Amino acid sequence: MKTLQKLLAEIIPQKREELKKLLADYGDRKISEVTVQQAFGGMRGVKAMICDTSVVEPDKGLIVRGRPLLEIKHLWPEEIFFLLLTGEVPGPEAKLALQHEFDRASQVPDYVWRLLRAMPKDSHPMCMLDTAILVMERESIFRNWYDRGLQKEDYWIPMVGDALNILAKLPVIAAGIYRIRYDKGSPMSWTHGLDYGANFANMLGLPDPTGSFAQLMRLYLNFHADHEGGNVSANVCHTVGSSLSDAYYSVSAGLNGLAGPLHGLANQECLKWILELRERFHGTPTTEQLREFAFDTLRSGQVIPGYGHAVLRVADPRFTGFFEFGQEHMPNDPVFQTVAKVFEVVPKVLEEYSTERVKAGKSPIANCWPNVDAGSGALLYHYGLTEFPYYTVLFSVSRAMGMLAQLILNRAMGTPITRPKSVSTEWVRAQMKKM
């Protein structure tokens, strides 16, 4: 049987040789150019880093290790983590071995619970999660091995250990935060023999008589696990990790980025908009009501939450997967019906408004289609998870898989410290005058 560790031990030397040859043959070739607009605009679109776990194709959406997302939506979180690291879906024995690893490492130190209970009662759930990860840094296998002396080619080995320990404890801590922060009772323990997504659902303590909430958690953790390397959370985690900070420092840093309103908080903002829409029209609006409201929103300079994406130019396949789940499990839910109505109407309105902008001499709307956040919150709301500030914690449990997979691979490939060159505004102005 090829466990995760054994498979990585086979793959990594081969990947190192491939990289060595690639750099020898093509190291001086250009793959990107940077405009002044990009330099001042958050480096959007600049090809300046490598990420092999997943890519986001503008006309296709998320592709994980060469596999379009909707083709692997049936995979459980532990299978997704294995796939991100190795490029292979684990067989039954390897999957079971990984689940046993999570069983073994799921016990959360008592000092973490004491810390979380000592935090102010109004602490944000994301602050609680990031703090809990950071305080466990003392458990780092990588730091312990590095301090005792560790060969560079072996850096990845203790990183796997740190990753498995973090991932095993993360849903336990996250669910415990939900119960502590919102007075739901004492934290619940990991159940040995139960899969990753079902364990998380179970520890939240929400009613799940049909098991469909566990299904949603598997899907949710699958869909949010990775989104190439340039998004804020993955990029920050990569940058911190590139200094050889261990996984606890790196993941905590990345999740601090995820907590921002322009990143991980988007799904709760979308759901808030859907609920306000229902309140305004006393239920699901009619097509004409929604058309008029959408046009008024756009013409007033505001955006419609959940529509548009920095990279995608088609409907986000994650939205499609969640929408299909909603159609199967909650077709009569009034909030989901409103999401469906918005999906029916808003893309057409955005296309018309884009044409209107072009006629007025303005730039068109790049993407009129929904992103993942347009519908995911409504599914959580259906199952009674109504505490909006907690939603990003769910995202974090998932995104940690992608960040940790990228950290391990970067250690394996000897990726150097991230250090882009910055220039001043005056330098840019002076250079432009010379051209």
C-alpha positions in Angstrom: 0.0 0.0 0.0 1.3 3.5 -0.9 0.5 5.8 2.0 0.7 9.5 1.6 4.2 9.7 3.0 5.5 6.8 0.9 4.0 8.2 -2.3 5.5 11.6 -1.7 8.9 10.0 -1.1 8.7 8.5 -4.6 7.3 11.5 -6.3 9.5 14.3 -4.9 12.9 13.2 -6.3 11.4 12.9 -9.7 9.8 16.4 -9.4 13.1 17.9 -8.3 14.8 16.5 -11.4 12.0 17.8 -13.6 12.4 21.3 -12.1 16.1 21.3 -12.4 15.9 20.5 -16.1 13.1 23.0 -16.7 15.2 25.8 -15.2 18.3 24.7 -17.1 16.4 24.7 -20.4 14.2 27.7 -20.0 15.3 29.7 -17.0 15.9 32.8 -19.0 12.6 32.9 -20.8 10.0 35.5 -20.0 6.5 34.4 -18.9 5.0 37.7 -17.9 5.3 41.5 -18.2 4.1 44.0 -15.6 2.3 47.2 -16.4 2.2 50.3 -14.2 -1.5 49.6 -13.6 -0.7 46.1 -12.4 2.1 47.4 -10.1 -0.3 49.8 -8.5 -3.3 47.4 -8.7 -2.3 44.6 -6.4 -0.3 42.7 -9.0 -3.4 41.2 -10.5 -2.7 39.0 -13.5 1.1 39.1 -13.1 2.5 35.6 -13.5 5.1 35.5 -10.8 4.7 32.3 -8.8 4.3 28.6 -9.2 1.4 26.5 -7.9 0.9 23.0 -9.0 -2.0 22.0 -6.7 -4.6 23.8 -8.7 -5.2 26.4 -11.4 -8.2 28.7 -12.2 -8.9 28.9 -15.9 -11.0 32.0 -16.8 -13.2 30.0 -19.1 -13.4 26.8 -17.0 -13.0 27.5 -13.4 -11.1 25.6 -10.8 -9.0 22.6 -11.9 -7.4 20.5 -9.2 -4.4 18.6 -10.4 -5.7 18.5 -14.0 -9.2 17.5 -12.9 -12.1 20.0 -13.4 -13.8 20.5 -10.0 -17.2 19.2 -10.8 -15.7 15.9 -11.9 -14.2 15.4 -8.4 -17.0 16.9 -6.3 -17.7 13.4 -4.9 -14.3 13.2 -3.2 -14.1 13.6 0.5 -11.8 16.2 2.1 -9.2 13.6 3.0 -9.1 12.4 -0.6 -8.8 16.0 -1.8 -5.8 16.6 0.5 -4.1 13.5 -0.9 -4.9 14.6 -4.4 -3.5 18.1 -3.9 -0.2 16.7 -2.6 0.3 13.8 -5.0 -1.8 14.3 -8.1 -3.5 10.9 -7.3 -6.8 10.0 -5.7 -6.0 7.6 -2.8 -7.1 4.0 -3.0 -9.3 2.6 -0.2 -6.3 1.5 1.9 -4.4 4.7 1.5 -7.6 6.7 2.3 -8.2 4.6 5.4 -4.5 5.1 6.5 -4.9 8.9 6.2 -8.1 8.7 8.2 -6.3 6.8 10.9 -3.6 9.5 10.9 -6.4 12.1 11.6 -7.8 9.8 14.3 -4.4 9.6 16.0 -3.7 13.4 15.9 -7.1 14.8 16.7 -6.7 15.4 20.4 -6.5 19.1 21.1 -4.2 20.2 23.9 -6.0 21.4 27.0 -4.2 24.8 27.0 -5.9 25.6 23.7 -9.3 25.3 25.3 -8.2 27.3 28.3 -7.0 30.0 26.0 -10.2 30.1 23.9 -12.4 30.3 27.0 -10.3 33.1 28.4 -10.7 35.3 25.3 -13.2 38.1 25.4 -16.8 36.9 24.9 -17.2 39.1 21.8 -14.0 37.9 20.1 -14.4 37.3 16.4 -14.5 33.5 15.6 -11.7 34.0 13.1 -9.5 35.7 15.7 -10.1 32.7 18.0 -9.2 30.2 15.3 -6.0 32.0 14.2 -4.9 32.4 17.8 -5.6 28.7 18.6 -3.4 27.7 15.7 -0.6 30.1 16.6 -0.5 29.0 20.3 0.1 25.4 19.2 3.3 26.4 17.4 5.2 24.8 20.3 4.1 21.5 18.9 5.8 22.0 15.6 7.8 19.0 14.4 9.5 21.0 11.7 10.9 23.6 14.2 12.0 20.8 16.5 13.9 18.9 13.7 15.3 22.1 12.3 16.7 23.2 15.7 18.4 19.9 16.0 19.8 20.0 12.5 18.0 19.0 9.3 19.1 18.5 5.7 17.4 20.8 3.2 16.2 17.9 1.1 14.4 16.5 4.1 12.5 19.7 5.0 9.3 18.3 3.6 9.2 15.3 5.9 8.4 17.1 9.2 6.2 19.5 7.3 3.9 16.5 6.5 3.8 15.7 10.2 2.9 19.3 11.1 0.2 19.4 8.3 -1.5 16.2 9.5 -1.5 17.4 13.1 -3.0 20.8 12.2 -5.6 19.3 9.8 -6.6 16.7 12.4 -7.1 19.3 15.1 -8.6 22.1 13.0 -12.2 20.8 12.7 -12.2 20.0 16.4 -11.0 23.5 17.3 -13.3 25.2 14.8 -16.4 23.3 16.0 -15.4 24.0 19.6 -15.1 27.7 18.8 -18.6 27.6 17.4 -20.0 26.0 20.6 -18.0 28.3 23.0 -18.5 31.5 21.2 -22.3 31.0 20.6 -23.1 29.3 23.9 -24.0 26.0 22.2 -22.4 23.8 25.0 -19.0 22.2 25.6 -16.7 21.3 22.7 -17.3 17.8 21.3 -14.7 15.2 20.5 -13.5 13.7 17.3 -15.2 10.4 16.6 -12.6 7.7 15.5 -13.7 5.9 12.4 -15.8 8.8 11.1 -14.7 10.6 8.0 -13.4 14.2 8.1 -16.4 16.1 6.8 -18.9 14.1 8.9 -16.8 14.6 12.0 -16.8 18.3 11.5 -20.6 18.3 11.0 -21.1 16.1 14.0 -18.9 18.3 16.3 -20.8 21.4 15.4 -23.8 19.8 17.1 -26.5 20.9 14.6 -29.4 18.5 14.0 -28.7 16.2 11.0 -31.3 13.4 10.9 -30.8 12.6 7.2 -27.0 13.0 7.1 -27.3 15.7 4.4 -25.6 18.3 6.5 -22.6 16.0 6.7 -22.8 15.7 2.9 -22.8 19.5 2.6 -19.7 19.7 4.9 -17.8 17.2 2.7 -18.7 19.2 -0.4 -17.9 22.6 1.3 -14.5 21.4 2.4 -13.8 20.0 -1.0 -14.8 23.1 -2.9 -12.9 25.6 -0.8 -9.7 23.6 -0.3 -7.6 25.3 -2.9 -7.8 28.1 -5.5 -4.3 28.3 -7.0 -1.5 30.2 -5.2 -2.2 33.9 -5.8 -5.3 34.5 -3.6 -4.6 36.4 -0.4 -4.7 33.4 2.1 -2.5 31.1 0.0 -0.1 33.8 -1.0 0.4 35.1 2.5 0.9 31.5 3.8 3.4 30.9 1.0 5.3 34.1 1.8 5.6 33.4 5.5 6.5 29.8 4.9 9.2 30.8 2.4 11.2 32.2 5.3 11.1 28.7 6.8 8.6 29.6 9.4 6.8 26.5 10.4 3.3 25.5 9.4 1.6 27.0 12.5 3.0 30.4 11.9 2.3 30.2 8.2 -1.3 28.9 8.3 -2.3 31.3 11.1 -0.9 34.2 8.9 -2.7 32.9 5.8 -6.0 32.7 7.7 -5.6 36.2 9.0 -5.7 37.2 5.4 -8.8 35.1 4.8 -10.6 37.0 7.5 -10.6 40.1 5.3 -13.9 41.4 3.9 -12.5 41.2 0.3 -11.6 37.5 0.7 -13.3 35.0 3.1 -16.1 37.2 4.4 -17.7 37.4 1.0 -20.2 34.6 1.5 -21.8 36.1 4.6 -22.1 39.4 2.8 -23.9 37.7 -0.1 -26.3 35.9 2.3 -27.0 39.2 4.1 -27.9 40.7 0.8 -30.3 37.8 -0.1 -32.0 38.2 3.3 -32.4 42.0 2.9 -33.8 41.4 -0.5 -36.4 39.0 0.9 -37.2 41.6 3.7 -37.6 44.4 1.2 -40.1 42.4 -1.0 -41.7 40.4 1.8 -40.5 37.1 0.3 -38.9 36.1 -3.0 -39.2 39.0 -5.5 -40.8 38.7 -8.8 -38.7 38.8 -12.0 -39.7 42.4 -12.7 -39.1 43.5 -9.1 -35.7 41.9 -9.1 -34.8 43.4 -12.5 -35.7 46.9 -11.3 -33.9 46.5 -8.0 -30.7 45.1 -9.7 -30.6 48.0 -12.2 -31.1 50.5 -9.4 -28.3 48.9 -7.5 -25.9 49.0 -10.4 -26.7 52.5 -11.5 -26.1 53.8 -8.0 -22.5 52.6 -8.3 -23.0 49.5 -6.1 -22.2 45.9 -6.9 -24.5 42.9 -6.7 -22.8 40.6 -4.1 -21.7 37.2 -5.3 -21.6 38.2 -9.0 -18.3 38.7 -10.8 -14.8 37.3 -10.1 -11.2 38.5 -10.4 -10.2 35.6 -12.7 -13.3 33.7 -13.9 -15.3 34.7 -17.0 -17.9 31.9 -16.6 -20.2 30.7 -13.8 -18.0 29.5 -10.9 -18.2 25.7 -10.9 -18.3 25.8 -7.1 -21.5 27.8 -7.4 -22.8 25.3 -9.8 -22.0 22.4 -7.5 -23.6 24.1 -4.5 -26.7 25.1 -6.5 -27.1 21.5 -7.6 -26.9 20.4 -4.0 -29.6 23.0 -3.1 -31.9 21.8 -5.8 -31.5 18.2 -4.5 -31.8 18.8 -0.8 -33.7 22.0 -0.2 -35.7 23.0 -3.4 -38.5 24.5 -1.3 -36.4 26.5 1.1 -37.5 30.1 0.7 -33.9 31.5 1.0 -32.6 29.1 -1.6 -35.5 29.9 -3.9 -34.4 33.6 -3.7 -30.9 32.6 -4.6 -32.3 30.7 -7.6 -34.4 33.7 -8.7 -31.3 35.9 -8.5 -29.4 33.4 -10.6 -32.2 33.5 -13.2 -32.4 37.2 -13.4 -29.1 39.0 -12.4 -26.7 37.6 -15.1 -29.1 39.0 -17.8 -29.3 42.3 -16.1 -25.5 42.5 -15.8 -25.2 41.8 -19.5 -27.7 44.5 -20.4 -26.0 47.0 -18.0 -22.6 46.1 -19.5 -23.9 47.1 -22.9 -25.3 50.2 -21.4 -21.8 51.1 -20.0 -20.1 50.5 -23.4 -22.6 52.8 -25.1 -21.7 55.4 -22.5 -18.0 55.1 -23.3 -17.2 53.1 -20.2 -15.6 49.7 -19.8 -17.8 46.6 -20.0 -18.4 44.3 -17.0 -15.8 41.5 -17.2 -17.9 38.7 -15.7 -21.7 38.6 -15.3 -21.8 35.2 -13.6 -22.0 34.1 -10.0 -19.0 33.1 -7.9 -19.0 30.6 -5.1 -20.2 33.0 -2.5 -23.5 33.7 -4.3 -25.1 30.6 -2.9 -23.0 28.8 -0.3 -24.3 30.9 2.7 -27.9 30.0 1.9 -27.1 26.3 2.2 -25.5 26.8 5.6 -28.5 28.9 6.7 -30.9 26.1 5.8 -29.3 23.8 8.3 -29.5 26.3 11.2 -25.9 27.7 10.9 -27.1 31.3 11.1 -24.2 32.9 12.9 -22.7 34.9 9.9 -19.3 35.8 11.5 -18.6 32.0 11.8 -18.9 31.3 8.1 -15.3 32.2 7.4 -14.1 29.6 10.0 -15.7 26.9 7.8 -13.8 28.3 4.9 -10.6 28.2 6.9 -10.9 24.6 7.8 -11.1 23.8 4.1 -8.5 26.3 2.8 -5.9 25.0 5.3 -5.7 21.9 3.2 -4.6 23.8 0.1 -2.2 26.0 2.1 -0.6 23.1 3.8 -0.3 21.1 0.6 1.5 24.0 -1.1 3.8 24.5 2.0 4.9 20.8 1.9 5.5 20.9 -1.9 7.5 24.2 -1.6 9.6 22.6 1.1 10.2 19.6 -1.1 11.2 21.6 -4.1 13.4 24.0 -2.1 11.5 27.1 -3.1 13.5 30.2 -2.0 12.3 33.0 0.2 9.8 35.3 -1.5 11.4 38.7 -2.1 10.0 40.8 -4.9 11.6 44.1 -5.8 9.6 47.2 -4.9 10.1 50.6 -6.5 8.8 54.0 -5.5 6.1 56.1 -7.2 8.8 58.6 -8.1 10.8 55.8 -9.8 7.8 54.9 -11.9 7.1 58.5 -12.8 10.8 59.0 -13.8 10.9 55.8 -15.9 7.7 56.7 -17.8 9.2 60.1 -18.7 12.2 58.3 -20.3 9.9 56.2 -22.6 
